[in-house]
């Protein structure tokens, strides 16, 4: 599968809105925010969040430093804004899986539910490959400074995966003999390791095929 990143889409724009939405000032604001986000993402991926300064971001984006502070309180809010669209879509995807598991009466549909989850998540991540790269670089680092939004995302993903696994267990779809938190976090760790290999350029096949193999291996040991 091609490793060529897709174009980065502008993130959710901060709440301050000069002029009417859709007007000239609003369009100018959105353009500056997009420039700042694109520049910062490239710098963060290359050198890490904490090493990059706001001066470097505005210089690369060719945006006055004063404009940066009209849209962001600092680097932490900038990082949070970068991740916001992907996090929103991931939450929706996991919630749909949780709902499907809550109504499932037998383990026969378990593979389909997890496979659909994997396919959706794989598509989202490949479409946001630079955000994924930044997440994998930073999510195990100290929870300080502008890195805090990334650590919050990591912690939320941990809890979501555990919660979904608990729902499957409570429905009688997974074995109750395993420590579900260990099982869930081990699975998430394996996914992250495979994603790291993918963004590094290792030949593993497509993310969808790899995730399907991982789900099969995981469920073989977890079914009730």
C-alpha positions, 0 to 999 in steps of 0.5 A: 500500500502506498505510504504517500500521506494524504493532504492534511485537512484543516483542524477545527478552528478555534472559537474566536471568529472575527467578522461573520462566518463565511465572510472575508475576515473569517476566510482570512482567519481560517487560512492563517490557522491552516498555515499555522497548523500545517507548519507546526505539524511538519516541525513537530513530526521532524523534531518533537513538540517540546523542541519547536518554538512558536517563533519557528512555527510562525516563521515557517507559516509566514504568519505574524506572531501576533496572529498566532496569539489571536487564534491560540493561547499557546502551543498546547492549544495548537496541539489540541487543535491539531488532534481534535478532528481525528479524536472526534471521529475516533470517539464516534467510531468506538461508540458505534462499536460499543453500541453494536456489542451491547446488542449482540447475543452471541459471539458469532458477530464479534469478528465482524464488529471488530473487523468493521472497527479496524477498517474504520480506524485504519482508514481514519489513521491513514488519512491523518498519517502525520497526526498518527506519526506525531501521536506515536512519537509523543504518546509515551513521553512525559506529560508536560507542556504542549505534549499534554493534549497527546497524553490525554488522547492516549489515556482516553484511548486506553479507557475506551478500549478497556470499556469496549472489552468490558462490554464484550465480556459482560455480554458473554462474548469474551472469556471472563477468566482473563484480566480484561484491562491487561488484555485490552491494553496489550492489544492496544500496545500491539496495534501501536507497535504495528502502526509504528512499523507502518509509518516507518515504512516497514513492509507489513501489507496494508493497515487493514490486512494487518489489523484483520490478522491481529483481530483474529489472533486476539479473538482466538485467545479471548472468546468465551 
